[in-house]
Amino acid sequence: SLRRRQRQMCKETEIRELISKTTYLAASAYELELIKRATLLTTDEIADLVKALIVTYGEKGSTVWTEGKEITVPACRVPNAVDPVGAGDAYRGGLLYGLSKGWSWEQTLRLASVMGSFKVEKTGAQNYAPTKEQIADRYKATYGEEMPPDNKKVAGQKLPIKASVRPGTCLLYTSDAADDGE
């Protein structure tokens, strides 16, 4: 009906506007499909609206679209995965950490995957607490190189991160500019 289509168009417009005010958009492949269906945008069109679009594919790894590039990192696999609940949240924690340290996208996605891998080894959403040493060891074992030091700072970089996190939703990172109405 016309009324239903009008509501859908409003939804499309609102979601597109929200995305356009977002710096980083992180979503699972399923969440990305819902966004694409709701906005009628392609993956590339969504990526063009943000500084970076990060998409997770579970055991297949994750991809970031940023600055016209597509970077894919394989998942950190574990032999004893028992529960995926909370893995996306753990992944996003690693993502935020790497971004806050100014790491490359490849390093950041690797850490995010390592964090998700610790979660899937335990049942329940928050029943894991790896040490920094365990995280660094798994990072090196999986990706063949040392994890970057956590004291690395990027000269003059203002980190534009404000996270909006709701369980079961994609994660939007917005810049300070978005908060100022720009």
C-alpha positions in Angstrom: 0.0 0.0 0.0 1.0 3.6 -0.4 1.0 4.2 3.4 3.4 1.3 3.9 5.7 2.5 1.2 5.7 6.0 2.8 6.7 4.5 6.1 9.5 2.5 4.4 10.8 5.6 2.6 10.9 7.4 6.0 12.9 4.5 7.4 15.3 4.5 4.5 15.9 8.2 4.8 16.4 8.0 8.6 18.8 5.1 8.3 20.8 6.7 5.5 21.0 10.0 7.5 22.3 8.1 10.6 24.9 6.2 8.5 26.0 9.5 6.8 26.8 10.9 10.3 28.8 7.8 11.3 32.6 7.6 11.1 32.9 3.9 11.5 30.2 1.3 10.9 30.7 -2.2 12.2 28.2 -4.9 11.4 27.9 -8.7 10.9 27.2 -9.9 7.4 23.6 -10.5 8.5 23.3 -7.0 9.9 24.7 -5.5 6.7 22.1 -7.3 4.7 19.4 -5.8 6.9 20.9 -2.3 6.4 21.1 -2.8 2.6 17.5 -4.0 2.5 16.3 -1.1 4.6 18.2 1.6 2.7 18.3 0.1 -0.8 22.0 0.8 -0.8 24.8 -1.5 -1.9 27.8 -2.4 0.2 30.0 0.0 -1.8 27.4 2.8 -1.4 27.3 2.3 2.4 31.1 2.3 2.5 31.2 5.6 0.6 29.1 7.2 3.4 31.5 6.4 6.2 35.2 6.5 6.9 35.2 2.8 7.3 32.7 -0.1 7.0 33.8 -3.2 8.9 31.9 -6.4 8.3 32.3 -9.7 10.1 31.8 -13.1 8.5 32.2 -15.4 11.5 34.7 -18.1 10.9 35.4 -16.6 7.4 37.0 -13.5 8.9 36.2 -9.8 8.4 36.6 -7.1 5.9 37.0 -3.3 6.1 36.2 -0.9 3.3 38.1 2.3 3.8 39.6 5.1 1.6 38.6 3.2 -1.5 40.4 0.0 -0.4 39.0 -3.4 0.7 41.1 -5.2 3.4 40.2 -8.7 4.4 41.7 -10.6 7.4 41.1 -14.3 8.0 39.5 -15.3 11.3 41.5 -16.5 14.2 40.2 -20.1 14.4 40.1 -22.2 17.5 39.6 -26.0 17.7 37.1 -25.9 20.6 34.5 -23.3 19.7 31.4 -23.9 21.9 29.3 -20.7 22.0 29.2 -17.8 19.6 27.0 -15.6 21.8 29.0 -12.5 22.6 31.7 -13.1 20.0 30.7 -9.9 18.1 30.9 -7.8 21.2 34.4 -9.2 21.9 35.4 -8.6 18.3 34.2 -5.0 18.6 36.1 -4.5 21.8 39.3 -5.5 19.9 38.3 -3.2 17.1 37.9 -0.2 19.5 41.3 -1.0 21.1 43.2 -1.2 17.8 41.5 2.0 16.6 42.3 3.8 19.9 46.0 2.8 19.5 46.3 4.0 15.9 47.1 0.5 14.6 46.7 -0.3 10.9 43.4 -1.8 9.8 45.0 -5.2 9.3 46.4 -5.2 12.8 43.1 -3.9 14.3 41.0 -6.6 12.5 43.5 -9.3 13.6 43.2 -8.2 17.3 39.4 -8.1 16.9 39.3 -11.6 15.6 41.6 -12.8 18.4 39.3 -11.3 21.0 36.3 -13.0 19.4 38.1 -16.3 19.3 38.6 -16.2 23.1 34.9 -15.7 23.6 33.7 -18.6 21.4 35.7 -21.0 23.6 33.5 -20.3 26.6 29.7 -20.6 27.2 27.9 -17.5 28.1 28.3 -14.0 26.9 31.0 -12.7 29.4 32.7 -15.8 30.8 36.2 -15.2 29.5 39.1 -13.0 30.6 42.3 -13.7 28.6 45.5 -12.0 29.8 47.5 -9.6 27.6 50.1 -12.4 27.2 47.5 -14.9 26.1 46.1 -12.4 23.6 49.6 -11.6 22.2 50.5 -15.3 22.0 47.3 -16.2 20.1 47.8 -13.1 17.8 51.4 -14.3 16.9 50.4 -17.9 16.6 47.6 -17.1 14.2 49.1 -14.3 12.1 52.8 -15.0 12.3 53.9 -11.7 13.7 54.0 -9.9 17.0 51.0 -7.9 18.1 51.8 -4.2 18.0 52.8 -2.7 21.4 49.9 -1.2 23.3 51.8 2.0 24.1 52.0 3.2 20.4 50.6 6.6 19.9 50.0 8.5 16.7 51.4 12.0 16.9 48.7 14.6 16.6 45.9 12.1 16.1 42.6 13.0 17.7 40.6 9.8 17.9 37.1 10.4 16.7 35.5 7.6 18.6 32.2 7.6 20.4 30.6 4.2 20.5 27.0 3.4 20.5 26.6 -0.2 21.7 23.5 -2.2 22.2 23.5 -6.0 22.5 22.4 -7.6 19.3 22.9 -4.5 17.1 25.6 -3.2 14.8 28.1 -0.7 16.3 28.3 2.8 15.1 31.3 5.0 15.8 30.7 8.7 15.3 33.1 11.6 15.2 32.9 14.6 17.4 31.9 16.5 14.3 28.7 14.5 14.1 27.9 15.5 17.7 28.3 19.1 16.8 25.6 18.9 14.2 27.9 18.8 11.2 
